Amino acid sequence: MSNKAKRGTEILYGLIGEARQYDDAIILGRGDPDFDTPAHIIDAARHAMEHSSGEASPPEGILPLRRAISDRVARRNGVVYDPADEIVFTNGGQEALMLMIAATLAPGDEIIVPEPNYNTYKDAVAFVGASVVSVKTSAEQAFRTDPAEVRAALTARTKAILLVSPNNPAASVISRADQEAFIAIARERGLVLIADDIYDVLTYDGIEHVSAASLPGGRERTLTLNALSKTYAMTGWRTGWVTGPADLMATVRALKAGVSGPASIVAQYAALAALTGPQDELERMRSAYIERRRIVLDAVKAMGLSFGQPQGGQFVFVDVSETGMDSVELAQKVLREEHVLAYPGGAFSPDMSNFVRVTFLQSEDKLRDGMARFKRVVDDIRRTTGQ
Amino acid sequence: MIDHLREVQRRTAMNDDLSTPAPTLVGRFAFDVASDQPSADLPLDVLDGVTKALFAGQTHYVDVPGMGRLRQLLSDHLRVTERADVAADAVVVTAGIQEARFLAIQVLSETYPVVAVPEVVHPGIRNALGVRRPHEVLRLSAAPEDGYLAPIGAIEEALEAGAKLLVLETPSRLSGATYDAQSVRTIADLLVKHDAHAILDTGFAAWSEAPMPSLALQPNAEGRVTLISEALPGVGLEAWSLGVLATSSEHLAGITKLKQIMSICTSTPSQLAAIEFFDRGLQDVTSVRNSLAKARREAVEQAMAVGATVVPGSCANVLAVATIDGTPVGAADGSVSERRAWRV
């Protein structure tokens, strides 16, 4: 199958599989931090294994956990949700996304989705029989999603707008003014805002993360997902949640019962410990990401490549058009020749085939090594092509 | 409420037309979902093993269909317990039995859009069907005198009416009744005759005191059965949400793809715990079944002593009874040995 015929997730999982062949592979692709889960979270999980393994959980999660999520969202995002009926705990952000999409869209409906985006959004929309209407963004505009472009893309079938801030893979953050504009559009047209806030604590250079639900008119029409995977290094545990107004959350809760029932009780207590326990590990990891981001940006600059200034997230979206290669082909070449895995922008959007996404989730040494290897490929292409 | 969401809510209103009917013969039954499986205290060395693995850094994403080692162990376990004979790469580790139901039903109903479901089944089946409707759902009659198993005649009628996918529980999660060998052979023949497929929930198989011939092991049914179950029922992991699904190569890619969209992978501590159980040879629950069987026999006597009607069933973990006057009662549950008695 040609790269163009493959779906985005197929391309990414294909690369992941290939990277496993190399003992010296450096993984700058998948969004899985190299940090291990903080010890106090594992200790809490162990306690739950012994004392709570027989505890039955409702599909939406145990109440203490939903209270902790409510506290966190109020503190961090400035929105108050009732733990009783406005919060559902999920098997990670991925399930949260699927539940939000299934709760909002019916077959034939459309959702506005800014490009580029993490490809499973499209998979989830396709699952429920709805359609994605793409709104393009550009590196020149720092991958900003322009509310005017969103308005222009609306049709009678539009039922929702997806807001990912910070964006994956472009790492742009939606400004307060733009969030307000999206809320105005949603109010005017009776739409639901589906917000992915999974990187909300990971913004840089003083950039502010603003949750759509926190703004006037936003709460009653916004479903928001978040998860502990990225910020607490808990990718394997599958710990996420959806928050929203009670009427929308009633459907999310019913869907959760139908899709998988309650999440693992051990994962729930681990999540509870993450949210209520000491936060110094979180701060340590966040500081590390700031330094790692600088290493990657310096390396990209040294390669003479441009990039979208990452305002948030855990990745840099690098413009590789100078190589003259399609991003998927380039990613395959870098992987095969230098055993470095970076994700091709073409897997996120056909219009982003000039970009690769480089994560900064590995140690500083690995990042330096990985970027040096990447540079060797780029330099070799330049020598070969005379560019 | 935003107007268009009413339609979404209606669509996900959990299959009203499939609602478990009130059986007319012996009264009304309720279905105890919460304690399908017996609970047990977890061995400390198992927990030590899981904790050690977590501290060693096994806290990251794993393969979408599950850890390779666990898939192999589950493949072996299904073979040893005579439920299925599938390779490890046909096994998917799921986030509990409900995700197994959901994945199997949603993926297979794309290929087989006319689905036949017994009118008395675990509510999770209706919930999974309700997330995204297949084109048509046919109801299979299920009478108390048959332990609420759909009779062969009803299955045949549904297949002749165009059903291509059967969703069956054997043993029944309400009564514990199981299909006998002749019935299983007949169902396999019907699947072949009508070029149909079956999703088979065998989550209660470990508790059956009667022989439990597996539809998945019928030679002519090879490739026509997708088996779902809790991964290790009865060892104390129910709240850890760990399920298993074994399917044919035809449907594996679709199920794995949907699993990836749903949750990327199943929670690693749960998978690690199952591996620890297998490594210690603790997956066998024969002694638990024997003690439950004794409790069940006593419960049957008590039920009959108060004039309740006992629904046929052969699983040690459940007892379905009806009150004389038709008052709604819980499914009697002898499953939770020291923590709860059977309940009405």
Interface residues (C-beta under 8 A of the other chain):
Chain A: T9 Y13 R30 D32 D36 T37 A39 I42 A45 R46 M49 E50 S52 S53 G54 E55 A56 S57 N91 G92 Q94 E95 M98 A102 A103 T104 L105 A106 D109 T120 D123 A124 F127 V128 G129 K159 G190 L191 V192 R221 A233 M234 T235 G236 W237 R238 D247 L248 A250 T251 A254 L255 A257 G258 V259 S260 G261 P262 A263 S264 I265 V266 A267 A270
Chain B: M1 I2 D3 H4 L5 E7 V8 Q9 R11 T12 M14 A34 S35 S39 L42 L44 L47 V50 T51 L54 F55 G57 Q58 T59 H60 Y61 V62 V64 T94 A95 G96 I97 Q98 E99 F102 G124 N127 A128 G130 V131 R132 G236 L237 E238 A239 W240 S241 L242 K257 L258 Q260 I261 M262 S263 I264 C265 T266 S267 T268 P269 S270 A273 R339
